[in-house]
Amino acid sequence: MVRPLFEGAGNIDEITFPTLGRQGVTLRLFDRGTGSWSIHWSDSRSGRLDPPVTGAFADDRGDFHGEDTYDGRPVRVHFTWYRLGPDTARWEQEFSADDGRTWELNWTMDLTRTGRAGA
């Protein structure tokens, strides 16, 4: 469930991964000055807030970029959000270990609203 923050300028959600035995939380914040969003992630394994990805939406697509590490190596991170309809969306994550020359898609989620919007 997503909980709104700051009158629409942010939200937070928590997810449980039963097969992995852990939980995660996403914090999204809108910077009113720049018009961009920052997306922050934390999970129960580390308890730390990972570096954010930042970006914006144009029409039915959002692109967000950031820097992180994976298995101790630096990677570039790219999130893409696609609005597929009024109640459906798709999220994709990809990493680049070669400074953005090539990208590896490593996680996708297809989302469907199960309740009333804004409820």
Disulfide bonds with the S-S distance in Angstrom:
none
